[in-house]
Amino acid sequence: MSKHGLAIAEALYDMAGRSVEVASAVTTLLERERATLIDTLVRNGSLESEAKSAVDEFFLDHKNYLAKACDVLKLRERQLNKARKSAQD
């Protein structure tokens, strides 16, 4: 990979890393909101098991999406490290 291509790959990797950091922060906020929502529904006596399941499924889907994004980022990091090594050789 050329030095120019490597610089582009590094910039894209940095952007992806920031995106994962933002997604992680959003996950934390969503988990807090989930807890607040469930607590409110329980206090109001309006939480049915189906509604709780839907809320839990939404948050689980989001966490799974974030985990997959992190896996892709780790793969890209390994690829970038290989490209760096080959550029140095």
C-alpha positions as CSV (number, residue, x, y, z in Angstrom):
1,M,0.0,0.0,0.0
2,S,1.3,3.4,-0.8
3,K,2.0,6.0,1.9
4,H,-0.9,8.0,0.6
5,G,-3.2,5.0,0.7
6,L,-1.9,4.2,4.2
7,A,-2.7,7.8,5.4
8,I,-6.2,7.5,4.0
9,A,-6.7,4.1,5.7
10,E,-5.4,5.6,9.0
11,A,-7.8,8.5,8.7
12,L,-10.7,6.2,8.0
13,Y,-9.8,4.0,11.0
14,D,-9.6,7.0,13.3
15,M,-13.1,8.1,12.1
16,A,-14.5,4.6,12.7
17,G,-12.9,4.6,16.2
18,R,-14.6,7.9,17.0
19,S,-17.9,6.5,15.7
20,V,-17.7,3.5,18.0
21,E,-16.9,5.7,20.9
22,V,-20.0,7.8,20.1
23,A,-22.1,4.6,19.7
24,S,-20.8,3.4,23.1
25,A,-21.8,6.6,24.8
26,V,-25.3,6.4,23.1
27,T,-25.6,2.8,24.4
28,T,-24.9,4.0,27.9
29,L,-27.5,6.7,27.6
30,L,-30.0,4.3,26.1
31,E,-29.5,1.8,28.9
32,R,-30.3,4.6,31.4
33,E,-33.4,5.6,29.5
34,R,-34.4,1.9,29.3
35,A,-34.2,1.6,33.1
36,T,-36.1,4.8,33.6
37,L,-38.8,3.8,31.2
38,I,-39.3,0.4,32.8
39,D,-39.3,1.9,36.3
40,T,-41.9,4.4,35.2
41,L,-44.1,1.8,33.6
42,V,-43.8,-0.4,36.7
43,R,-44.8,2.5,39.0
44,N,-47.8,3.3,36.8
45,G,-48.8,-0.4,36.8
46,S,-48.9,-0.3,33.1
47,L,-46.0,-2.6,32.3
48,E,-47.1,-5.8,30.6
49,S,-44.6,-8.5,30.0
50,E,-45.1,-8.0,26.2
51,A,-44.2,-4.3,26.5
52,K,-41.1,-5.1,28.6
53,S,-40.0,-7.7,26.1
54,A,-40.3,-5.2,23.3
55,V,-38.3,-2.6,25.2
56,D,-35.6,-5.2,26.1
57,E,-35.5,-6.5,22.5
58,F,-34.9,-3.0,21.2
59,F,-32.0,-2.4,23.6
60,L,-30.5,-5.8,23.0
61,D,-30.6,-5.2,19.2
62,H,-28.8,-2.0,19.7
63,K,-26.1,-3.6,21.9
64,N,-25.7,-6.4,19.3
65,Y,-25.3,-3.9,16.6
66,L,-22.6,-2.0,18.6
67,A,-20.8,-5.3,19.3
68,K,-20.7,-6.1,15.6
69,A,-19.4,-2.6,14.8
70,C,-16.6,-3.2,17.3
71,D,-15.7,-6.5,15.7
72,V,-15.5,-4.9,12.3
73,L,-13.3,-2.1,13.7
74,K,-11.0,-4.7,15.3
75,L,-10.7,-6.5,12.0
76,R,-9.9,-3.2,10.2
77,E,-7.3,-2.4,12.9
78,R,-5.5,-5.7,12.1
79,Q,-5.7,-5.0,8.4
80,L,-4.3,-1.5,9.0
81,N,-1.5,-2.8,11.1
82,K,-0.6,-5.3,8.3
83,A,-0.6,-2.4,5.8
84,R,1.6,-0.3,8.0
85,K,4.0,-3.2,8.3
86,S,4.1,-3.8,4.6
87,A,4.6,0.0,4.0
88,Q,7.6,-0.1,6.3
89,D,9.2,-3.1,4.5
